[in-house]
Structures are given as C-alpha cells and as structure tokens.
Amino acid sequence: MIPTNENAVTDERFRVVDLHTHPTLKSYMFKTRFWKAHKPPSGFIPLSMCVDLDSLIDGGVKTFVCAAYVVEREMFSDIWPLGLLARVHPRAAHLATAPLDVLTREYLDAAEAMVDETRRRRGDVIELARSRADMERINASGKLCMLHAVEGAHHLNGDIGMVDELYARGVCYMIVPHLYPNMAGGCADIMGADFRTRFAPGCFNPKYQDASGLSDWGHRLVEKLLDTGIIVDTTHGTREYRREVIAIARNHPKKRPVIMSHVCVPAVSELRPDPLPDDIREIADTGGVVGLMMFFRPELAGRATAGVESALDAMDHLVRHGGEDVVAMGSDLDGFTTVPKDLRSPRGYRKLREAMLKKYTDKQVEKFLHGNAERVLREGWGK
C-alpha cells in the first residue's frame, strides 16, 4: 500500500525526477535510516539526512537517482581529518584501504539493502529499477522508483570490463571525472583557493589537481559506456574534458545524450566544473540535460527563498543558452553540500514547483521537473 500524506503532491503532471542524490552516503557511513522521516537543518550539517522516503513523497518525487560514491584514495591524505579518522575508525579504515571495485559493489549493495529495509518497514512503497522497462512499470504502479548511478571512473579500479557488470545491476549513468584525477583523466578544481583559505585550511591541496582532458583509457571508457547504454555524465570535468566527451558522443554510431547531472549555473569560472554557455548548448545538441543542484548563490544566502530564487535564475540561464529541453533537476542532496532554508530536503520541491508555475507554462514545468530527464533516460539508458 502506498503511504499517503495530506501535503503530498497529487498532480502527476508535475512529478519530479531527481537525477542526483546521495542517501547511501549517510545510510552506509552513519547508519541513518532512509525509511524514517528526518528534519535536516539548513547549512552544512554532514551527519543529518536530507533524502528519505517521506521527504521524497511529500515533495512529489517519483524517481530519484541514488549515486554511489566511493571516497577517492587521495582524499585521505589531502583532507587531514579524514586521514586521522581512518587511523581510529574501522569503517573509515576500510574505505581507505579496500579495493575500489569492492567498495563500489558494497555501495550498490547498501543502496539495495536500503530499499529492502524500507519495504520491510513501510510496505510495498519503493522499488529499484534495473532497466527502463522497470522504471516505467514502477512509475505506473505509483511506487517510488530508485535508480543506480556511479560517481567517478575510479570506481572501476582500472577495469573497463566492469561496465558490463554495472549495466546488469541497473546503473543508468556514470560520472567519469570526479574530485581528483583518475585513470580517465583530470578534473576541475571544485573548491578554489578562497574556499581552501577560509573554510578548509590544510585541505584540498592544488597539487592533487590535474586539469587535463581525457586519457586514452578514458576515451575507451566513454566509448564503452556509449556502446553499452550507460549515460555519460561530465559533471566535475574541465571545459576541455567536456568538449572531448561530447565529440566522442557525436561521432559514436549510437547517438546518445550526454548529461551534467548536478551543477550550479551560471558558471563563475572556466576552472570550475559548472557549465559555460557553450557547454549548455553542446549538451542540448546531444539531446542531453543539465541537472540543477539545490544550492544557492552567496549573495542570496541570507534570504528565506535563497534556493528557490537561485533555481529560477538558473532555469532562465539554461533556457537562454540551451532551450527548454535541457533543464532538469539534480539536487545533490546528502552529497555533503550546503543547502538553503527553502530547499533543504526533497520537500522543497513543493515551494519550487509553486514558484515555477507562476513563472513558466504548465508544459515547461512538466519538462523541467520530469519530462526532460525521463526522455534522456529513454534515449540514453539501455541497449
């Protein structure tokens, strides 16, 4: 039986597909429970869970992507508190030493266990989709649908052949670059010098960064992903990295969309991972989408509607440079990011939806909340 809530969104036209969330970062690392309701504060509160069953239902989310993220090895030496934690805490030590492909499987297992536990506790309310057909069946049933994704090519531990295994498990997209360079190539400097100085002294050393494009191995990986039917995501890549991936996709016999699942726009620098106007146009040309994070601009931080205002500005920017078919949602909630007061959990989609309906047509709101993302999943995921 599907749980009901008097505040839940009932108009299916404005359902949400969230292309990027991280509940397993909390459930796997801190034993938080997805099936319980949580009330996360705004700001940066790493131990608090934002994405849970009730918040997704209340916000009108029908499909959400649970991204597996295994902490890169460099992080334990680059971020000294994590290095200390790995010396004293068994779980942290395991994350710092176990083979990356083993940890990838553990995270996917943990996401599936999270769904199974929720079903035992709350009934037949959620299901994992391992294919597009599964997703369509689950959506038609009225249940909440979860999809797998993997964030960073380091998860493969150097084995491109693991792509077939991930596809069989239901992974719908892979982010190829991430916070540190991996075998596929370099990455964008996500933090920047100001952040390091003000908020993370002694951490995120520039020596770990490499702004190069795709390596030869990375080129082969992108070809493999396109051939297999796992969508290629260039979030965290440099401008050159994004250009190279899009060029491969354009020349590949299977014409598949390229995406950026969770970004902030407008971009503030060519050195940062967020898309420039040319990136937005090029992603749109492949049929892809750009997913908007639940984040806010610093100048709006003191306002109660910081997240909603920023999101609407970002939508305008995406439409201006890529058209209305490029806009999607990719909140990155539970991804250890700062969240604003009005979009601190998926419940915030209610306020965002109300604001969108005052500004855009019903058809545009449908596209932005779910239609564009569902189209990309139909066209890019699967053989």
URFEN-V772390 format. One record per helix or strand of 3 or more residues. SS is the DSSP state (2 for helix, 1 for strand). FROM is the first residue (numbers start at 1). LEN is the number of residues. If there is no record, write none. Layout:
# URFEN-V772390
SS&FROM&LEN + SS&FROM&LEN
This chain:
# URFEN-V772390
2&12&3 + 1&16&6 + 2&23&8 + 2&53&6 + 1&61&8 + 2&74&5 + 2&80&9 + 2&90&8 + 2&100&23 + 1&126&3 + 2&132&10 + 1&144&8 + 2&153&4 + 2&162&8 + 1&171&5 + 2&192&8 + 2&206&3 + 2&216&13 + 1&231&3 + 2&239&13 + 1&258&6 + 2&277&9 + 1&290&3 + 2&298&3 + 2&306&17 + 1&327&3 + 2&341&3 + 2&346&14 + 2&362&19
